[in-house]
Amino acid sequence: MIEELLPQTVVVVEAHGDEGTDAPLFPAEEALLTKAVAKRRREFTAVRSCARRAMEKLGVPPQPVLPGERGAPGWPAGLLGSMTHCDGYCAAALVRAGDLASLGIDAEVHGPLPEGVLPAIALPAEAARIGRLSEQRPEVHWDRLLFSAKESVYKAWFPLTGKWLDFTEADIDLHADPGERTRGAFRAELLVPGPLVGGRRIGHFQGRWSTERGLIATAIAVPHG
């Protein structure tokens, strides 16, 4: 599902249901779960199982994936990536650092946001666009899609900057592909100074989205040039 949203240089491994929830952990990872509830342990374990399978596909020996600053995952030297999980699904996307500058993925259950969340994450212009899209294409939960896109934006942003990015600091314009009902693209205009990539400051990210199998998926690949 997410693999189709990203360049072919990116390796994506997904898991559904209980797949990978009983995979072995490295001692350093296990130490992070001493007080974790069962749900947290299952998600933590399954998504790291996906990450290690992705490492193997890239020819890198499996290694621990430990959270760093603001919880961002730490990757083996020469790799960069992103992970996501929601009820019944998780995925890890990895790529060689020479092929992309950054990467961000997110998955959400395809349902409406809880009441009161949209005003907290959406700019007035975004909320207006979401309203119009919801009238035109009510089969898509555009509010949840916007939330997912903002999560992917942050995951792509943070490795490039090491800084927090608020929901209101990126203006996201979503649209469906011509003739498609379950896929599309989005542009995230950064409302603060963007990161330097290849010696040039960039002002926006381009992303892709899909709604399939009861899930929403969003992904951003940031090229070097």
N, C-alpha and C positions, 0 to 999 in steps of 0.2 A: 504493500500500500504506500508506504513512505518512499520506498526505493524508486517508484515511478515519478516522484516529484523532484528527484535530484540527478545530477550528472552521473554518467556511467562510472566515473572514477571513484564514486562513493560506494562503500560496502554497507549495506543495511541488513541487520538480522532482527527479525521480529519474533515474538512469542505470544501465544494466545492461551487464555484460560490459566491452568496451573503449570504450563510448560516452563521448566527452568526454576521453579520455586524451591526445589530441594537440591539445587546444584551446590557443589562445595564452594566455600569462600576461603580466601587467604586469611591468615591470622590477623593481619592489620585491619581487614574489613570486618571480620567477626568481632573484633574489639569495639567497633562502633555500634554494635547492636545489643550490648549487654542489657539495656533498658528498653529496647524496642518492642512495641506490640507486634502481634502475629502478622497483621496486615502489612506493616512497615517492613518486617523481615522478608516477607514473600516478595514484595515489590523490589526491594533492594537487591535481593538475590537473583531474581529473574532477569532484571535489566542488566546486571553484571554478567550473567551467563550469556546474554546476547552480545555484550561488548567483547567478551573473550572469544566468542565464535567469530566475530568480525575481525578481531586481531589476527586470528589464525588464517582467515581468508586473505589477509594482507601480508602474510608471512612473518608475523611478529609473535614471539612466544607469549602466551597468556600471562598477564600481570595484574596486580591489584588496581582497582579504580577507586581512588580515595578522594573525598570531597576536599576542595581547597577553599580559597577565599569566596565568601558568599555561597558556598556549597557547590561551586563549579567543579565538575569532575576533572581529575588530573590524568593525562594520557601519557603513554610511553613516548619517549623522544622520537621525533619524526612523524608523529601522528597527531591529528586533531579530530574532535568528534562532538557528538551531542547524544543525549539519552532522554527518553520520555517514558512515562507509564501512566495508565489510568485503569479503571476497573476492567479486568479481563484482557488487558493488552499492554505490551511494552515493546520498546524497540531501541536499538543503538545504531547510530550511523558513524562510520569512521572513514577517514580519507588520509592519504599521505599529505604532509604539510606542504610539499612542493606543488600539489595539485590545486589546492584552494587556500584562501587566506583565513576563512572561518566558515562555520557551519552551525545551523540551529534547526532543531526539529521539535514538534510538539504534537501530542495526540490527546483528544478529549472525547468523552462519550457524546454522541450527537443528540443533544437535547438543549432546551433553553437554559440560559443562565438563571440562577436564583434571583428572585426579585430584589432590586436595589443594587445589583452588581454593575449593570451596564453604565449607570450614571457615574460610577466610581472609576471606570476604566476608559470611558469614551470621551473624546473631545466633542463639542457641539456639532461640528461638521461631520464627524464620524457617525454620531447618533442619527443625524438627518439622513445620511446615506443608508444606514442600516434600516431605517424606517421605510425608505423607498424600495430597497431590495426585498424586504420582507413582504411588501405588498405584491411585488412582481413575481417573486419566487418563494412562496410560503413553505415549500418543502425543505428549504435549507434554514437551519437555525443560525442566522447571520450574526446574532449577538455572541453566541458561543464561538463561531468561526473567527470573529474579531478578537476575542480573548485569546484563542489559540495562536493567531498570527502575532499578537503582541508578545506572547511567550517565546515564539521562535525568534522574533526580533531581538529580544533581550539575550537569548542564548547565543545568537550570532554576534551581538554587540560586545558582550562582556570580555571574551577572550582578546578582542582587539584593543580594548580600552582599559580594562580593569576597574571600570567605574559602574555605578548604579545607573540605570535608565528607568525613569518613571513611566507608567502607562501613558501619561499625558505628554510625553516628550517625543512621541512618534505618531504621525498622522497616517493612518492606513486606509488605502483605497482598494476595496475588494471588487473583483468582477469575475463572472463566469466565462469560460471559453465559449466561443461561438458554437451553437448547436449542442453544447454539453449541459447536462443537468447536475453532474456530480463533481465537476472539476473546474478549476479556474486559476487565477493568478492574483497577486496583490503587490502593491507598491507601498513601501513604508518610508515616508518622508521624515527624516530626522529633524527635530525642531531645536536641537542643540548641536554644537560643533561635532561633526562626524569623525570617525577614526581615520587615521592615516593608513592607507593601503597602497603599497608600491610607491611610496613617496608622495601620494596624492590624497587630499582629504575628500572623502566621499560623503554625499549628502543624503543618500537613500539606499535601501535594500530592495531587491526584487525577490518575490517568493512565489510558491505554488501551493495550492490546496486541493483537497479531495474530501468527499463525504461518501464513504462506502462501509458496508457491514456494520452499520450502527455507530460508526466512529467518524470524527473529524480529524484530519491530519494536515499539518502545515509544515513547510520546510523552506529554508533559505540557504543558498550556497553563495558565498562571497568570493568572487575570483580575485586573483592577485592583481590583475591589471585593469 
